[in-house]
Amino acid sequence: MTPALLRLSRSVHTPFVPSANLELVRSIYAAWERGDFSSAEWAHPDIEFVMADGPSPSASTGLSGMAAEFRNFAGPWEGYGVIADEYREVDENCVLVLVHWIGRGKTSGLSLAEVPNRGANAFYLTDATVTRLVAYWDRERALADLGLSPGGDAADPSG
């Protein structure tokens, strides 16, 4: 069998098996989608947290820095939540999650459902721990930063 046919044969007959990194990121989103942002057991104590774009780009290091950045981001929203639209394994150390947010502005009353909001979060993992998390307001920028196309291969098309 030629190498090309062997690759095709394996891809046709081998079921998708999610990596441990993908499963970890999915477990994080299982909690987040329930509105539970209380656990950071998945994060390295010296995690680098980056808000790559949006109204207040920033970066912090450590669990307390990440928590403070998250409070700054989510604080103005009532009923804030994040929903995973798609998971993509970029490589063995990076999982990209395409997301949208829900919530209503505490002051403005504006619902996030009323405005375009398609972002992404890039999780960088080492030894089953997230060492870097990059949050993007602009999904297209995340895809470009990672060298991916909007229609690129998904980690699991069924989500």
C-alpha positions in Angstrom: 0.0 0.0 0.0 1.4 3.4 -0.9 2.0 6.0 1.9 -0.9 8.1 0.6 -3.3 5.2 0.6 -2.1 4.1 4.1 -2.8 7.7 5.4 -6.2 7.7 3.8 -7.0 4.2 5.1 -6.1 5.2 8.7 -8.1 8.4 8.5 -11.2 6.6 7.2 -11.1 3.8 9.7 -9.6 5.4 12.8 -12.2 7.1 15.0 -11.5 10.5 16.4 -9.9 10.2 19.8 -9.7 13.6 21.7 -6.3 14.4 23.3 -6.0 14.8 27.1 -5.4 18.6 26.4 -8.7 18.8 24.5 -10.5 16.9 27.2 -9.1 19.3 29.8 -10.2 22.4 27.9 -13.6 20.9 27.4 -13.9 20.3 31.1 -13.0 23.9 31.8 -15.8 25.0 29.4 -18.3 22.6 31.0 -17.9 24.6 34.2 -17.7 28.0 32.5 -20.9 27.3 30.5 -22.7 26.7 33.8 -21.5 30.1 35.0 -18.9 28.5 37.3 -15.7 30.4 37.1 -14.5 29.5 40.6 -11.9 26.8 39.9 -8.4 27.4 38.5 -7.1 23.9 39.3 -6.4 23.6 35.6 -4.0 26.6 35.5 -0.3 26.7 36.3 0.4 28.9 39.3 2.5 31.2 37.0 0.0 31.2 34.2 0.3 34.0 31.6 -3.1 35.5 30.9 -3.4 37.8 27.9 -6.3 39.9 26.7 -5.0 40.2 23.1 -7.4 42.8 21.9 -10.7 44.4 22.7 -11.4 47.6 24.7 -8.6 47.0 27.3 -5.7 44.7 26.0 -3.6 43.6 28.9 -1.4 40.8 30.3 -0.8 39.4 33.7 1.0 36.6 35.4 -0.1 34.2 38.1 -3.5 33.0 39.3 -4.2 36.3 41.2 -3.4 38.3 38.1 -5.6 36.2 35.9 -8.5 36.4 38.5 -8.2 40.2 38.6 -8.2 40.5 34.8 -11.3 38.3 34.6 -13.1 40.4 37.2 -12.3 43.5 35.2 -13.6 41.9 32.1 -16.8 40.2 33.5 -17.6 42.8 36.1 -19.7 45.2 34.0 -21.9 42.3 32.8 -24.9 40.8 34.6 -25.4 37.1 33.9 -22.0 37.0 32.1 -21.3 33.7 30.4 -19.2 32.2 27.7 -20.3 29.5 25.2 -17.9 27.3 23.2 -18.9 27.2 19.6 -16.0 25.0 18.4 -12.8 23.4 19.6 -9.7 23.1 17.5 -6.5 21.4 18.4 -3.9 23.6 16.8 -1.0 21.4 17.8 0.0 19.1 20.7 0.3 22.0 23.1 -2.5 24.4 22.0 -6.3 24.2 21.9 -8.2 27.0 20.4 -11.8 27.5 21.4 -14.1 29.7 19.3 -16.6 31.4 21.6 -19.4 33.8 22.0 -20.5 35.6 25.2 -23.8 36.1 26.9 -24.8 38.8 29.5 -26.4 42.2 29.9 -24.6 45.4 30.6 -25.2 46.4 34.3 -25.3 50.1 33.3 -26.4 50.2 29.7 -28.8 47.2 29.7 -27.3 46.2 26.4 -27.5 42.4 25.8 -24.4 40.8 24.3 -26.9 38.8 22.1 -27.7 42.2 20.4 -24.2 42.8 19.2 -21.8 40.7 17.1 -19.5 38.9 19.6 -17.4 36.1 18.2 -14.2 35.7 20.0 -11.7 32.9 20.8 -9.5 31.7 23.6 -6.2 30.0 23.0 -5.1 27.6 25.7 -1.4 26.6 25.8 -0.7 23.5 27.8 2.3 21.7 29.3 1.9 18.5 31.3 -1.9 18.8 31.4 -1.7 22.3 32.9 -2.6 25.6 31.2 0.5 27.7 31.2 -0.8 30.5 28.9 -4.3 31.7 28.1 -4.9 34.2 25.3 -8.3 35.7 25.1 -9.5 37.4 21.9 -12.5 39.6 21.2 -11.9 39.2 17.5 -12.1 35.6 16.4 -10.5 36.4 13.0 -7.4 37.8 14.8 -7.0 34.7 16.8 -7.2 32.5 13.7 -4.7 34.8 12.0 -2.3 34.8 15.0 -2.3 31.0 15.0 -2.0 30.7 11.2 -5.4 29.1 10.8 -8.2 29.7 8.3 -11.8 30.3 9.4 -12.8 26.9 7.8 -9.7 25.1 9.2 -9.8 21.6 10.6 -11.7 21.4 13.8 -10.6 19.3 16.7 -14.0 17.6 16.7 -16.7 18.9 14.3 -19.4 17.7 16.6 -18.1 20.0 19.4 
